[in-house]
Amino acid sequence: MRAIEITAPGGPEVLVPTTRPVPEAGRGEVLIKVEAAGINRPDVFQRLGQYAPPPGTTDLPGLEVAGEIVGGDVGNSGFKIGDKVCALVAGGGYAEYCAAPIEQCLPVPHGLSMIEAAGLPETYFTVWSNVFDRGQLAAGESLLVHGGASGIGTTAVQLASALGHAVYATVGSDERARAVEALGAVKGINYKTQDFVEEVNALTQKKGVNVILDMVAGDYIGRELKCLADDGRIVLIATLGGSKSSFNSSELMRRRLTITGSTLRPRPVAFKAEIARALQKHVWPLLSAGKIKPVIFKTLPLGQAAQGHAMMEAGEQIGKIILTTG
């Protein structure tokens, strides 16, 4: 099969087309003939040598795919050979075939193309797990999303808005601010020209937001405490601004604030299976009804994965960048 491999840690140019054996699906896994695969920020970190695959996982990048089940162990999943699915995988998505745990597969929502379906798993699993499970965003509560124009960001904005939450999002341009507002955000905040702390406090009458989905970390954490409501939660999912932070610990205690975080890739299949079931129950009906939809910025052939990575690192996209095998 055709695939894209990382020849050495480095820039986008180290992503090189190659030929690999078709993977074998193990127990509890299915073999998917990939039609489309999403590019995600963890793929960039893996390419840079900063995010190694979990032990026993293929070295090929790619964490989400959409395609047809062509073999493997469907078990009692309700799926059968020939079904079209999208799946979260621990690696191997940049290829014509990919093995995926059957419990991490979901049906393609009604009305969505395979390209759109390929943009669902990594972002929706991540947002649900961190905003709603770990962050415990509850009825009547508000959310601040950093990186609101990214794949994760556009997903969080749409999903939380559709579920009735007030959502605010930081972005890097006025164009992106308007884009996230069109997706449901109360306000898109251009962090290059506006202070998000001042903006959030003004928008919430100084009450602050209840949950912050943070991909930046670094010096953002100390600032976030200043626009977080009492009993509020910061959920870290990336450290684009640096892994070291300084903040006022007494404020954390006095106002009962929580700083938490997670990485999804190394978690066991059983954990991800629980998220898949929650998504199918709570989120897939919204997708099938057209109330939310993945935002696709660019579609590229598999062989142009390097170009897709360059786009992501340049911050060009609003939404998802998708690779196709056709």
N, C-alpha and C positions, 0 to 999 in steps of 0.2 A: 504494500500500500504506500501511497504518498503521505509524507508527514513533514513537519517542520521541527528541526532539532536545534538546541542551543549548543553551538560548537565550543564556546568558552565564555566565561563571564565577560560582559561588555555591552556595547551599544546595540541598537537595533540590527546592525549589519551581521551580528553573530547568529541571527535566526536564518537558517539555511535549509532549503528543501532537501529531503533525503528519501530513501526507501527503507522501510522497516517491515518485518513480518507482521501479518495481521495478528492482533493480540488474541489470546484465548480467554474466554469468559470462565471464571471459576465458579465455585458453588455460591449460589445466591446472586450471581451476576448475569447480565445479558450482554450480547455483542450488538452494538449499534452501528449501522452504516450511516456515517455522519453526513448530513446535508449542510449544516451550518454550525459554527462554533463562535462563542463570544470571546473577545479580548478583555481582560480585566487587569486592574493594577497589580494584583499578586503575580501575574505572569511577568510583568516588567521587573518586579523585585527578584523573581526566580532567574530571569535573564541576566540581571546584574550580579548574581551570586549571593543575594541577601536573603533568599527564602527557599531553602532546600525542600524538595518533595519529601513527604513522610516516608519512613523506611518501607521498602517493598513496593513503592509506587514508581511507575515509569518516569523516566527523565524528560519525556516529551511534555511541553507546556500545554495549558488549556484546561479550564475548570468547568466548562459548561458546553453542552452540545444539544443539537436537535437532529433527529433522524429516525430511521426505521430499525426496529428490533429484527435482526436476521438470525439470531441463534442464542444459545445459552439457557440458563435456568430461570424460567418465568415463575416456577413454583405455584403458589396459590395467590399470586399478586393480582389477578384479574386481567393482566396483560397477556397477549399471545404473540407468537411470531408474526411479523407483518405489521404490527401496530406502530403508529408514529408517536414518538415521545420526545420530551426534553429531559435532560438529566444533569444533575450535579455530579462531577467526578473529581477525584483528587489529582488528576493529571491525565495527559494523553488526548486532550480535545483537539489539538492542531493536527488532525490526521483524518484519513478517509474512513477508518474504523476505530472504535473506542469501546473498551469494556467498562460497564457501569453497574454498580450495585442496583438490583431491581428495586430496592426500597427507596432509592434516591431518584427514581424515574417518576415522571408525572405526565399525564396525557397532555397533548397540545390543546390549549383552550380553544373553544369554538370561535371561528372567525379570524384566528391568527395564522400568519404564514409561518413556515419553518424558520425563516430568518428571524422573525419576531420572537418565536418560541426559543430560539437559541440565546436570546438576550434576557431570558427570565431567570434561570436557576441560581446563578451565583449571586445576583443582586437581590432577588426575593428571599432566598434562604437567609442571606446576611441581614437584610433589613428586618425580617420577621424575628429572627433569633435575637437581634440586638436591641431593636426599638421596643418590641412588644413582649418578648420573654425576659431578657435581661434588664431592659430599661423600664419594663412594667408601665408603659404608657397607657393610662386609664381614661375612661370617659370623662370629658370635660377638661382634659389636660392638653398642654401645648408642647410643640416640638420645634427645636432649632436644628437645622441640618447644615453642616459645613460641606462645601463642595457640592452645592445643590444642583449643578449642571452635569455632574458625572453620572455614570450608570447607576451607582448606588444612590446618589442624590436625587435624580429624577424619579427613581423608584420610591424612595422614602417620602418625597413630597406628594406624589400621587396617591400612594397607599394611605398615608396618615390623613390626608385631606379627604379622601373618599370615605374614610371611617369616622369623619366628623371632627377631626382635630384641627386647631389653628396651627399652621406650619409657617415658619420663617426660614429663609435659606440664604447663606452667604455664597456669593459667586464672584467671578473676576472681571465682569464687565457689565455695563448697562444693558447690553443685548441679552446677556444671560439672565439678568435680573427680570427682564420682561418675559423671557422664556419660562422661568420657574413659576412666575405668577400665572402664566397661561395654563400651567399644569396644576394649579390649585394653591400655590403659596399665597399667604396673606401679603407678604412682602419679600421681594428679592433685594438683598443688601449687597452692594458692590463694596467688597472689603478693601479695594484699592483707593476708594474715595470716601468711604464712610466708616465710622467706628461701629462695629456690630454691637458692642456693649451699649453704647448710647442709643442706637436704633431700637434694639430689643426692649430696653427699659422704657423708651418713649412709647413704643407700640403696645406694651403690656401695662401701661400706667404704673411702672416701676415694680410690678409684681414679679416679673421674670418668667422664664419658661420652665416647664416641669422636667423635660428631658432634652439633652443635647446629644446628637449623634456626631461624634468628633473623629475626623480622619487626619487631623493636623497634630494634635498634642503639643509638645514644646511649650512655648510661652502662651499659647491659647488657653491652657487650663486655668491659669491664674486669672485671666480676663473672663473666662466663662463663669467662674464663681460669682462674679459681680452682676451677672444677668440671669442667674439661676434662682428659681423660686425656693422658698424653704422646703426641705425634704426632697429637693430636686436631685436628678441623677445625670451624670455625664457618662456616656458609654463610648469608650475608645475602640476604634477598629483599624486604625493605621496611625503612623507617626511621621507624616510627611514634613512636619515642622521640627522634628527631632524627638528623641526618646526621653530626654531629661526635662523635667518641669519643676517650677518653683511656685508655691502657692501658700496661702495663709491657712495653716492647719486649725487655728482657733476658730476661724469662720466656718470651716468644715464641721467642727463639733457643735458650735453654737447654733447653726442653722440646720443641722442634721442632714448634711449633703453627702452624696455618694459618688465616688469615682470608681468606675469598673470598666471592664473591657473583655474582648475575646478575639480569638482567631478561629475560624471555622474549619479550615482545611484539615488539621490534624485530629479533629474530633471523630469518634467512632461512628460506624454506619448507623447503629441504633439511635444515636443522638440526632443524626441528620434525618433519619426516617421519621422521627417525631415531628420535626419541622415540616417535612413533606406532607404529613397527614394534616397538620394545621393549615398549611397553604391550600391544600385541595379543599378543605372545608370552608375556610374563611376568605381566601383570596381568589381562587380560580373562578368562582361565580362572578366576581367583579370583572375579571378579565373577559370571560365569555359574554358578559352583558355589555362589554365595551365601555364600562365606567372608568377603567384604567387601561393603559396600553404601553408597552415598552417603546421608548423613544430610540429610533435607529438613526444614528448620525451618518454612518458610512458603511457600505458593504464592499469587501475586497475579496479577490480570489485567495485561496489558501497560500499560494506562493508569494503573496505580497504581505505576509504577516509582519515583516520588518517595517513596511510603510505604516501599517496600523499602529505598531508600537511607537513609531516616531510621532504620529499624530497625538497619541495619548500623552506622551511626555511633553509635547508642546502645548498641551491644554487646549487643543483646537476644538474638541468635540462637545456637543450637547447631547448627552445620552450615550448610546452603545456603538461600538465598532465591531462589526461581525465579519467573520471569514466564511467563505462558501467553498465547497469542494467540487461543485458542478462545473 
